Amino acid sequence: MGKKMRITLPKREEDIEKIMNEVLERHPEMAHEHHHREHDVQDLVNTIEVLFDVAHTRLSYVENDVKLLAKHTALLYKLVLLLAKGLVAEDREEKKKTLEEIVSLLEEHVRRLQGENIG
């Protein structure tokens, strides 16, 4: 088997830049390609930043929608519970009281929705 060579890669920015300059001095034809790649990388970074901002904005909208849906779902559960309570109620007075509670919840919900749309 052949002898294995170990290559130590530079870690400091100055060392990397020094090596790049040496390579470009020996091979000047690579200077244009290097500049072109740097420009491509910067374009790519800018595009990724824009996409990240768009994704973040959309996530904010989704989070708000989820909160709103949670409120509506909670109201639906309350209404179903009250309807069930009204259905199993023994007397008319208890049924009437449950229906009034349902109407009150719905009116309150409509008022809140109208207030959110105005504000």
C-alpha positions in Angstrom: 0.0 0.0 0.0 1.1 3.5 -0.6 2.0 6.0 2.0 -1.0 8.0 3.2 -0.7 11.8 3.1 -2.3 13.9 5.6 -3.5 17.4 4.6 -4.2 20.0 7.2 -6.7 22.6 6.0 -6.3 26.2 7.0 -8.8 27.4 9.6 -8.1 31.1 9.8 -9.5 33.5 7.3 -6.1 35.1 6.7 -4.5 31.7 5.8 -7.3 30.9 3.4 -7.0 34.3 1.7 -3.2 33.9 1.4 -3.7 30.5 -0.3 -6.3 31.9 -2.6 -4.0 34.8 -3.6 -1.1 32.4 -4.2 -3.3 30.2 -6.5 -4.6 33.2 -8.4 -1.0 34.5 -8.9 0.0 31.1 -10.4 -3.2 30.8 -12.4 -4.4 34.2 -13.3 -7.1 32.7 -15.6 -8.9 31.5 -12.5 -9.4 35.1 -11.2 -12.5 35.7 -13.3 -14.0 32.4 -12.4 -13.3 33.0 -8.7 -15.0 36.5 -8.9 -17.9 35.0 -10.8 -18.4 32.3 -8.1 -18.2 34.9 -5.3 -21.0 36.8 -7.0 -23.1 33.7 -7.5 -22.7 32.8 -3.8 -23.7 36.3 -2.7 -26.8 36.1 -5.0 -27.7 32.7 -3.5 -27.3 34.1 0.1 -29.5 37.1 -0.8 -32.1 34.8 -2.3 -32.1 32.5 0.8 -32.5 35.6 3.1 -35.5 36.8 1.1 -37.1 33.3 1.1 -36.5 33.1 4.9 -38.2 36.4 5.4 -41.2 35.3 3.3 -41.4 32.0 5.1 -41.3 33.9 8.5 -44.1 36.2 7.4 -46.2 33.3 6.3 -45.6 31.5 9.5 -46.8 34.5 11.5 -50.0 34.5 9.5 -50.5 30.7 10.1 -49.9 31.2 13.8 -52.6 33.9 13.9 -55.0 31.6 12.0 -54.3 28.8 14.4 -55.1 31.0 17.4 -58.3 32.2 15.7 -59.4 28.6 14.9 -58.7 27.5 18.4 -61.1 30.2 19.7 -63.8 29.2 17.2 -63.3 25.5 18.1 -63.7 26.2 21.8 -66.9 28.1 21.1 -68.2 25.1 19.1 -67.4 22.7 21.9 -69.3 25.0 24.4 -72.3 25.2 22.0 -72.4 21.4 21.5 -72.1 20.9 25.3 -75.0 23.3 25.9 -77.1 21.7 23.2 -76.6 18.3 24.7 -77.4 19.7 28.1 -80.6 21.2 26.7 -81.6 18.0 25.0 -81.4 15.9 28.2 -83.0 18.6 30.3 -86.2 17.4 32.1 -88.4 20.4 32.1 -89.1 23.2 29.7 -87.7 25.9 32.0 -84.3 24.3 32.0 -84.4 23.8 28.2 -85.3 27.5 27.8 -82.5 28.6 30.1 -80.0 26.5 28.1 -81.2 27.9 24.8 -80.9 31.5 26.2 -77.3 30.7 27.3 -76.6 29.5 23.7 -78.0 32.6 22.2 -76.0 34.8 24.6 -72.8 33.0 23.7 -73.5 33.4 20.0 -74.4 37.1 20.4 -71.2 37.8 22.4 -69.1 36.0 19.8 -70.7 38.1 16.9 -70.0 41.3 18.9 -66.4 40.3 19.3 -66.1 39.5 15.6 -67.6 42.8 14.6 -65.2 44.6 17.0 -62.2 42.8 15.5 -63.3 43.8 12.0 -63.8 47.4 13.0 -60.5 47.7 14.9 
